Amino acid sequence: MSDYEITVISAETDHFFSRTALMYIYMGHMKYENTKPYEDWFWEKNRINLVRKFVKEVDTNNKKLTYEDGGSIDYDVLILGVGSKSNKFGWPGQDLEGVQGLYSYQDLETMEKNSQGITRAVIVGGGLIGIEMTEMLLSRKIPVTFLVREENFWDPVFPIEEAKMINRHIHEHHVDLRLSTELKEILDDGNGRVKAVTTKDGEEIDCQLVGLTVGVSPNIDFLKESNVETDRGIMVDEYLQTNLPDVYAIGD
């Protein structure tokens, strides 16, 4: 137990959970409470304060955080573990209802809503999150078209023979795998919801859910007006300290 006052601020959930288990909640293999590595009493027993809020501004000169609701908190040492958000690359229609990534608990709740009563989903991006979303949807018997830019699934990682083996495995599970295929546009049904996608080859694919799984970017937008040095992420030294004293960054 620490002698210091520790406050953990997160707007995602009340308690820490295993992010990799999100797919199993959707598939019915686990409940949310099963994904928490610590019992709820752990935090208070260890004198760790939990605050469920969004931080919108970091004032490093005065060592103060401002919440989205207008409240604030002072700090002596600040540790940033702000994670990432799903990438979007400026596709027309990328902000329509029914278009989403999968990273946070809120994304899981959105997917639960978006997948109700649909007849087809399109997943864009041939990585781990893409294959997870595909498996999640297949568990509810929702047909999936999987758009992968490379010639084989996970080409940059696997030797060609293994990549082709995974291609076959994906096809065997009745996934409409489209290799060497890129997204061009997401089409509006006229009511602000996705109705189809078009590929760069000119094909139109009807769907009611689009999963954008083309990587993630660090959540650093709220730091743009601060003095914390950023590039593609938060810059740190070998001790995870930023360019400022008493400010550290540790990923997620």
Secondary structure, DSSP 8 states (H G I E B T S, - for coil): --SS-EEEE-SS-SS---GGGHHHHHTTS--GGGG-SS-THHHHHTTEEEE---EEEEETTTTEEEETTS-EEE-SSEEE---EEE-----TTTTSBTEE---SHHHHHHHHHHTTT-S-EEEE--SHHHHHHHHHHHTTT--EEEEESSSSTTTTTS-HHHHHHHHHHHHHTT-EEEET--EEEEEE-SSSBEEEEEETTS-EEE-SEEEE-S-EEES-GGGTTSS--BSSSB---TTSB-SSTTEEE---
